[in-house]
Amino acid sequence: MQRKKAAAPVAADSTGFGAKLDAIHSILDIVISYCVRCGAGVSFLVPAGDNLPRHVCNACGHVHYENPRLVVGCVAEYEGRILLCRRAIEPRRGFWTLPAGFMENGESTAAAASREAREEAGADLIIDAPFALISIAHINQVHLFYRGRLATPKYSVGEESLEVELFALPEIPWAELSFRSVTLCLERYLADRRQGRYTFHEAELAPAQPLNRPG
Amino acid sequence: MQRKKAAAPVAADSTGFGAKLDAIHSILDIVISYCVRCGAGVSFLVPAGDNLPRHVCNACGHVHYENPRLVVGCVAEYEGRILLCRRAIEPRRGFWTLPAGFMENGESTAAAASREAREEAGADLIIDAPFALISIAHINQVHLFYRGRLATPKYSVGEESLEVELFALPEIPWAELSFRSVTLCLERYLADRRQGRYTFHEAELAPAQPLNRPG
């Protein structure tokens, strides 16, 4: 177990997959070409009284603000085992993740964590407390993970999952985790659990750097 | 001091101003009528494989996702006094607030808190730790407050502020605070400070209800 765990972050980064993923994320960020309010073309400029460039409508002047998105999830236990989902969708199809996803308008962060676990893992969670806040500035995301529990061992495979499992600690597939934020969150969670005391964690993730490899 | 503090939330809600503010926030949310990618009209419908209605382009099919925004700020102390700014902009012009604002793309949450203090209060903060996370689902916002310190008592009035002051605790203008999240955060902060131990706080704010008043 220790071997697997220590090896995980290196394995994930050495493939360069993290860097490729960042590129995919950037491409997926749609450029704003037309105004949502009147349909005219926009220019990318610093509006009066502002200090950052925004997409501003050439006709009606509407400013299209773009802000980071919150991804909310949960580390959920049942009798000491951890709930993970194997992703059925890109990015990182086939890799294991904590149930998590983009927060929707009209819900609280805790409600978002519950909903994602229901949708991806068919699990009804008891949400205990916020656990980790991870800023990923280069992809304009903030990941927030709660810690919680399954009230019963009932779960099922949601539309966005290939498999859903409760993993005993020695079985956690460290080398097959989907995202660095998931690895980081699980590492901190298990460290806290060993110490018998959970605190709130904050971290920042910079772009993944592929390692120089011989040959 | 106790009198002022206890009276604050009631005074703020009894005016119904909170409810009016919610209405203003909703109006300011621009309806998406045209596609940002191709300029064609959009329809509000549930895309295939989704479970919530989105603005979907009638021509190119682009889905316009809308997600909650993060407002990030800081409770900053200097020699036991708290840094507050009197707002020069709507909503709540003339009321006192913790330095805070919308997080921008490309920055971490801690960087956002620092930047807001610099812009609104001309203050360089030492950011210590995340302190409070407040979901306000009905206006699609999440407020995150850090706790921190001014390295020196140097501050100035930024463009979005009418005044900036360090307030000793008995002088905090509870009845003139700008937003319920600010009041809630300051109350929790001072309660933790009295106990000599800071924890991480989570809360949800529902729409403000005007009190029934005689006459």
Boltz contact constraints between the chains, C-beta under 6 A:
constraints:
  - contact:
      token1: [A, 30]
      token2: [B, 37]
      max_distance: 6.0
  - contact:
      token1: [A, 32]
      token2: [B, 36]
      max_distance: 6.0
  - contact:
      token1: [A, 34]
      token2: [B, 34]
      max_distance: 6.0
  - contact:
      token1: [A, 34]
      token2: [B, 36]
      max_distance: 6.0
  - contact:
      token1: [A, 34]
      token2: [B, 39]
      max_distance: 6.0
  - contact:
      token1: [A, 36]
      token2: [B, 32]
      max_distance: 6.0
  - contact:
      token1: [A, 36]
      token2: [B, 34]
      max_distance: 6.0
  - contact:
      token1: [A, 36]
      token2: [B, 36]
      max_distance: 6.0
  - contact:
      token1: [A, 37]
      token2: [B, 30]
      max_distance: 6.0
  - contact:
      token1: [A, 39]
      token2: [B, 34]
      max_distance: 6.0
  - contact:
      token1: [A, 39]
      token2: [B, 39]
      max_distance: 6.0
  - contact:
      token1: [A, 66]
      token2: [B, 105]
      max_distance: 6.0
  - contact:
      token1: [A, 67]
      token2: [B, 69]
      max_distance: 6.0
  - contact:
      token1: [A, 67]
      token2: [B, 102]
      max_distance: 6.0
  - contact:
      token1: [A, 68]
      token2: [B, 103]
      max_distance: 6.0
  - contact:
      token1: [A, 68]
      token2: [B, 105]
      max_distance: 6.0
  - contact:
      token1: [A, 69]
      token2: [B, 67]
      max_distance: 6.0
  - contact:
      token1: [A, 102]
      token2: [B, 67]
      max_distance: 6.0
  - contact:
      token1: [A, 103]
      token2: [B, 68]
      max_distance: 6.0
  - contact:
      token1: [A, 105]
      token2: [B, 66]
      max_distance: 6.0
  - contact:
      token1: [A, 105]
      token2: [B, 68]
      max_distance: 6.0
  - contact:
      token1: [A, 105]
      token2: [B, 140]
      max_distance: 6.0
  - contact:
      token1: [A, 106]
      token2: [B, 137]
      max_distance: 6.0
  - contact:
      token1: [A, 107]
      token2: [B, 137]
      max_distance: 6.0
  - contact:
      token1: [A, 108]
      token2: [B, 135]
      max_distance: 6.0
  - contact:
      token1: [A, 108]
      token2: [B, 137]
      max_distance: 6.0
  - contact:
      token1: [A, 108]
      token2: [B, 204]
      max_distance: 6.0
  - contact:
      token1: [A, 109]
      token2: [B, 135]
      max_distance: 6.0
  - contact:
      token1: [A, 130]
      token2: [B, 133]
      max_distance: 6.0
  - contact:
      token1: [A, 130]
      token2: [B, 202]
      max_distance: 6.0
  - contact:
      token1: [A, 133]
      token2: [B, 130]
      max_distance: 6.0
  - contact:
      token1: [A, 135]
      token2: [B, 108]
      max_distance: 6.0
  - contact:
      token1: [A, 135]
      token2: [B, 109]
      max_distance: 6.0
  - contact:
      token1: [A, 137]
      token2: [B, 106]
      max_distance: 6.0
  - contact:
      token1: [A, 137]
      token2: [B, 107]
      max_distance: 6.0
  - contact:
      token1: [A, 137]
      token2: [B, 108]
      max_distance: 6.0
  - contact:
      token1: [A, 140]
      token2: [B, 105]
      max_distance: 6.0
  - contact:
      token1: [A, 142]
      token2: [B, 109]
      max_distance: 6.0
  - contact:
      token1: [A, 200]
      token2: [B, 200]
      max_distance: 6.0
  - contact:
      token1: [A, 202]
      token2: [B, 130]
      max_distance: 6.0
  - contact:
      token1: [A, 204]
      token2: [B, 108]
      max_distance: 6.0
